Amino acid sequence: MKFCGWYAITVGIVMIGQWVFFISMGQVPELQSEPLRIAFHLASEGITAILLILSGVGVLRSWKRIRIWYHVACGMLLYSVIVSPGYFAQLGQWSLVVMFAVLGVATISAIVVLDTRSPDTHGS
């Protein structure tokens, strides 16, 4: 269960950190070219990151009913991991496409581990 909690916390923190870094370095041209689209994207990524962090903490602390929130957070992450590689593939940045594939496998693994090792099988 520690893997599941720490995985979610780490990914959530990295998501926030990478966006802060890219924005502060001026590496998000969409802020000028597509401000509404990127604003919605940043909101979605921010909510995903916050839910990952909170649900990861909840798993580590064995909060009641946390599994449903963990599943929601991981589902949001999986959506991002499926959609985002297209942007980088278009730019020919294949190492980032591979990184997203690894994140997808790790996320599915975390869900499976949580569901098979947790004594709470009904989300209560």
Steps between C-alpha positions, in 0.01 A plus 500: 500500500795732558583479129148616411503793740850620419447453127195728502669761720816501288317527169276778635798702625691446175198613297479826693876547491534444127227752419649760735838442335372517141287809564775682690748423220262629233469154343122503458434691176132405522460763772508752213375295205221301671442657843155352564593147396817499710315653797252211498787254453693650793189489718447134413864414570492697826187323623652166402821578687318614814275192500804276451678660796196488728404146407861385538511645850165338570625159389810532720285602797229242428222756477154350464348518154827622345514230235225659293691830497821315416322339205363837387845660522666211315226508236564870446873428475440220249296734282786751505754226430298386197432847356829681567740282297337612176630854554855375551478244217403785267820679606707183455585479871477122522673469836207686657255271321681204658492675839121531476472131409704409808278726714193326360634155589608620846159655564314185402741302719430729796125451458539121479729492805258712701204284401670166563681584824245718672279333762232752405343354187188715497644851535378550855 
